Amino acid sequence: MLRFIFIGLPLLLLFVLAVAFGALNKQAIPFDFLIGQITLPVSVLTGVFILFGFLLGLLSMLGRLWVLKNENRKLRKQLVARDSADA
């Protein structure tokens, strides 16, 4: 339940805001890439950038989690080695 409150609820809120924003902004605007240009509705462009930011944050969080798990594994091995040496 606590996981839903901290993960699911903000995502649900973000989804509702994106739907409301999309319903109110149907204008198409040109978006320039380095090699070309495309015309997209404001809501689609906003959704793409929100998704990109979410994925970027998720990747950075997973990278840090991986580093912490490796450090935790190393410390557990040291603890087991120290306990077996004391016995």
PAMITOR-154816 format. One line per 5 residues: for each residue x, y, z of N, C-alpha, C. Coordinates in nm, 4 decimals, padded with zeros to 6 digits. Layout:
BEGIN
X:Y:Z:X:Y:Z:X:Y:Z | ...
***
This chain:
BEGIN
00.0832:-00.1203:00.0000:00.0000:00.0000:00.0000:00.0872:00.1260:00.0000 | 00.1933:00.1214:00.0773:00.2819:00.2371:00.0849:00.3519:00.2605:-00.0485 | 00.3839:00.1516:-00.1179:00.4469:00.1634:-00.2496:00.3521:00.2333:-00.3475 | 00.2236:00.2001:-00.3421:00.1264:00.2655:-00.4292:00.1188:00.4145:-00.4006 | 00.1241:00.4523:-00.2742:00.1139:00.5933:-00.2376:00.2320:00.6722:-00.2922
00.3527:00.6141:-00.2859:00.4714:00.6878:-00.3279:00.5036:00.6739:-00.4770 | 00.4558:00.5686:-00.5417:00.4851:00.5492:-00.6837:00.3598:00.5631:-00.7692 | 00.2578:00.4909:-00.7359:00.1374:00.4873:-00.8183:00.0584:00.6163:-00.8174 | 00.0438:00.6761:-00.7025:-00.0357:00.7975:-00.6927:00.0244:00.9147:-00.7712 | 00.1551:00.9415:-00.7604:00.2123:01.0483:-00.8438:00.2019:01.0182:-00.9939
00.2190:00.8915:-01.0331:00.2053:00.8571:-01.1748:00.0611:00.8742:-01.2219 | -00.0339:00.8358:-01.1383:-00.1748:00.8539:-01.1725:-00.2083:01.0021:-01.1836 | -00.1581:01.0823:-01.0930:-00.1803:01.2259:-01.0977:-00.1188:01.2868:-01.2237 | 00.0004:01.2428:-01.2579:00.0668:01.2912:-01.3785:-00.0114:01.2532:-01.5031 | -00.0663:01.1334:-01.5060:-00.1471:01.0891:-01.6190:-00.2741:01.1733:-01.6332
-00.3396:01.1991:-01.5232:-00.4623:01.2810:-01.5269:-00.4298:01.4226:-01.5739 | -00.3197:01.4784:-01.5262:-00.2795:01.6122:-01.5710:-00.2450:01.6127:-01.7200 | -00.1810:01.5082:-01.7680:-00.1461:01.4999:-01.9098:-00.2712:01.4897:-01.9966 | -00.3699:01.4125:-01.9530:-00.4952:01.4017:-02.0281:-00.5680:01.5360:-02.0303 | -00.5723:01.6037:-01.9162:-00.6375:01.7347:-01.9105:-00.5640:01.8351:-01.9980
-00.4321:01.8336:-01.9940:-00.3527:01.9241:-02.0763:-00.3741:01.8955:-02.2245 | -00.3793:01.7674:-02.2583:-00.4013:01.7294:-02.3978:-00.5386:01.7690:-02.4483 | -00.6384:01.7619:-02.3624:-00.7738:01.7995:-02.4030:-00.7852:01.9494:-02.4264 | -00.7064:02.0277:-02.3551:-00.7147:02.1728:-02.3679:-00.6217:02.2304:-02.4746 | -00.5188:02.1565:-02.5152:-00.4202:02.2078:-02.6102:-00.4113:02.1174:-02.7323
-00.4907:02.1461:-02.8317:-00.4910:02.0650:-02.9530:-00.4153:02.1324:-03.0671 | -00.3499:02.2436:-03.0381:-00.2772:02.3150:-03.1427:-00.1534:02.2360:-03.1834 | -00.1209:02.2431:-03.3113:00.0003:02.1790:-03.3606:00.1098:02.2844:-03.3740 | 00.2285:02.2483:-03.3287:00.3414:02.3407:-03.3386:00.4568:02.2698:-03.4084 | 00.5411:02.3437:-03.4787:00.6574:02.2802:-03.5415:00.7675:02.2554:-03.4387
00.8278:02.1405:-03.4473:00.9382:02.1046:-03.3594:01.0592:02.0766:-03.4468 | 01.1670:02.1500:-03.4233:01.2873:02.1388:-03.5058:01.3879:02.0429:-03.4443 | 01.4246:01.9411:-03.5219:01.5360:01.8540:-03.4873:01.6604:01.9118:-03.5538 | 01.7743:01.8500:-03.5301:01.8954:01.8956:-03.5962:01.8897:01.8678:-03.7468 | 01.8216:01.7608:-03.7850:01.8206:01.7228:-03.9262:01.6854:01.7433:-03.9937
01.5856:01.7860:-03.9223:01.4545:01.8030:-03.9838:01.3563:01.8720:-03.8917 | 01.2320:01.8735:-03.9362:01.1262:01.9399:-03.8611:01.0005:01.8554:-03.8701 | 00.9245:01.8543:-03.7617:00.7991:01.7798:-03.7578:00.6956:01.8668:-03.6869 | 00.5711:01.8532:-03.7240:00.4627:01.9274:-03.6603:00.3849:01.8322:-03.5713 | 00.3810:01.8642:-03.4423:00.3137:01.7804:-03.3435:00.2208:01.8656:-03.2577
00.1141:01.8044:-03.2066:00.0314:01.8762:-03.1093:00.1105:01.9040:-02.9814 | 00.0755:02.0104:-02.9149:00.1451:02.0502:-02.7915:00.1370:01.9392:-02.6875 | 00.0234:01.8735:-02.6787:00.0068:01.7687:-02.5778:00.0984:01.6499:-02.6050 | 00.1145:01.6113:-02.7292:00.2023:01.4985:-02.7623:00.3466:01.5343:-02.7309 | 00.3867:01.6526:-02.7684:00.5239:01.6969:-02.7431:00.5518:01.7044:-02.5931
00.4576:01.7541:-02.5176:00.4734:01.7604:-02.3720:00.4814:01.6204:-02.3129 | 00.3954:01.5309:-02.3592:00.3974:01.3931:-02.3113:00.5288:01.3233:-02.3413 | 00.5843:01.3460:-02.4587:00.7118:01.2854:-02.4958:00.8230:01.3345:-02.4034 | 00.8261:01.4641:-02.3765:00.9311:01.5167:-02.2902:00.9125:01.4742:-02.1444 | 00.7907:01.4615:-02.0983:00.7675:01.4115:-01.9627:00.8128:01.2669:-01.9524
00.7809:01.1856:-02.0521:00.8245:01.0464:-02.0538:00.9764:01.0371:-02.0587 | 01.0397:01.1202:-02.1412:01.1858:01.1215:-02.1507:01.2483:01.1581:-02.0159 | 01.1937:01.2566:-01.9484:01.2454:01.2959:-01.8175:01.2251:01.1870:-01.7129 | 01.1101:01.1205:-01.7186:01.0829:01.0118:-01.6254:01.1818:00.8973:-01.6464 | 01.2048:00.8598:-01.7722:01.2975:00.7513:-01.8015:01.4412:00.7875:-01.7636
01.4793:00.9114:-01.7865:01.6130:00.9563:-01.7489:01.6316:00.9508:-01.5971 | 01.5321:00.9946:-01.5229:01.5376:00.9873:-01.3770:01.5397:00.8437:-01.3279 | 01.4627:00.7567:-01.3920:01.4597:00.6161:-01.3548:01.5954:00.5510:-01.3793 | 01.6576:00.5810:-01.4921:01.7889:00.5242:-01.5214:01.8946:00.5718:-01.4224 | 01.8904:00.6987:-01.3864:01.9884:00.7494:-01.2899:01.9656:00.6877:-01.1522
01.8399:00.6658:-01.1156:01.8089:00.6045:-00.9874:01.8545:00.4581:-00.9861 | 01.8331:00.3866:-01.0961:01.8733:00.2469:-01.1023:02.0254:00.2328:-01.0994 | 02.0954:00.3280:-01.1599:02.2408:00.3257:-01.1537:02.2910:00.3389:-01.0112 | 02.2342:00.4288:-00.9370:02.2738:00.4484:-00.7970:02.2362:00.3250:-00.7135 | 02.1199:00.2666:-00.7411:02.0768:00.1469:-00.6694:02.1746:00.0322:-00.6933
02.2221:00.0183:-00.8164:02.3175:-00.0862:-00.8498:02.4477:-00.0678:-00.7716 | 02.4951:00.0558:-00.7632:02.6183:00.0846:-00.6881:02.5984:00.0505:-00.5401 | 02.4851:00.0873:-00.4834:02.4596:00.0593:-00.3419:02.4477:-00.0901:-00.3148 | 02.3868:-00.1654:-00.4076:02.3760:-00.3102:-00.3893:02.5131:-00.3761:-00.3929 | 02.5986:-00.3304:-00.4831:02.7340:-00.3856:-00.4882:02.8108:-00.3559:-00.3600
02.7969:-00.2353:-00.3094:02.8639:-00.1990:-00.1844:02.8100:-00.2812:-00.0682 | 02.6800:-00.3031:-00.0652:02.6175:-00.3828:00.0397:02.6670:-00.5267:00.0343 | 02.6783:-00.5820:-00.0861:02.7270:-00.7185:-00.1028:02.8718:-00.7303:-00.0517 | 02.9538:-00.6306:-00.0844:03.0934:-00.6305:-00.0391:03.1020:-00.6251:00.1138 | 03.0211:-00.5396:00.1738:03.0229:-00.5265:00.3194:02.9734:-00.6538:00.3879
02.8742:-00.7204:00.3291:02.8261:-00.8469:00.3868:02.9353:-00.9536:00.3819 | 03.0089:-00.9590:00.2705:03.1186:-01.0557:00.2602:03.2248:-01.0276:00.3649 | 03.2566:-00.9008:00.3875:03.3544:-00.8645:00.4903:03.3054:-00.9049:00.6283 | 03.1775:-00.8855:00.6538:03.1197:-00.9203:00.7836:03.1235:-01.0711:00.8065 | 03.0888:-01.1478:00.7048:03.0928:-01.2933:00.7170:03.2362:-01.3402:00.7371
03.3309:-01.2817:00.6648:03.4708:-01.3195:00.6802:03.5211:-01.2850:00.8199 | 03.4812:-01.1725:00.8731:03.5237:-01.1323:01.0062:03.4617:-01.2216:01.1126 | 03.3346:-01.2565:01.0952:03.2681:-01.3440:01.1919:03.3277:-01.4840:01.1912 | 03.3649:-01.5355:01.0739:03.4236:-01.6690:01.0675:03.5660:-01.6680:01.1235 | 03.6360:-01.5555:01.1132:03.7703:-01.5459:01.1681:03.7665:-01.5378:01.3206
03.6616:-01.4773:01.3749:03.6466:-01.4655:01.5208:03.6085:-01.5971:01.5844 | 03.5415:-01.6836:01.5092:03.4922:-01.8098:01.5675:03.5948:-01.9150:01.5814
***
